[in-house]
């Protein structure tokens, strides 16, 4: 995928897409040699930017200094690909302390950084927090379907135990629905780019 989603701001709503593209391309030179080639607004008011390549998208997501071209209040909304780790002690992770929790995961398993797995967020489903349970399903949001699939295939190492992972917290249809804002109106472009679909056992990358 080459698309970047930016939360709406007053500046985004006021400017024509061509002006937004020009502004971003003037600033993004500090980050990448690639370019933004298209922009469109979603019904929500958010902005979808299309880069010239997936590499350009990754570079712009890694260094967001270019967001200043879109005005105060503009925020990057990174696409998340969640996977589920079964039977984790609830006391092991406090979702209110994201940086600390994610650091502990990386410190515990050196394979993650070697494999290029980027953890964006961890959280617990509500049902895991009900009824005085001691164990639950930990949700890990990754930055790409390949990263989620790596965890599903290789397992999540925690407390010296390799734990089973999957995508069965929600239905495949529910996860695919989250991707629709990125795919809507780009049917022809899908012939020339990657697309992702949750199968229930992982993300299909084509």
Secondary structure, 3 states (H helix, E strand, C coil): CCEEEEECCHHHHHCCHHHHHHHHHHHHHHCCCCCEEEEEECCCCCEEEEECCHHHHHHHHHCCHHHHHHCCCCEECCCCEEEEEEEEEHHHCCCCCHHHHHHHHHHHCCHHHHCCCCEEEEEECHHHHCCCCCEEEEEEEECCHHHHHHHHHHCEEECCEEECEECCCCCHHHHHHHHHHHHCCCCCHHHHCCCEEECCCCEEEC
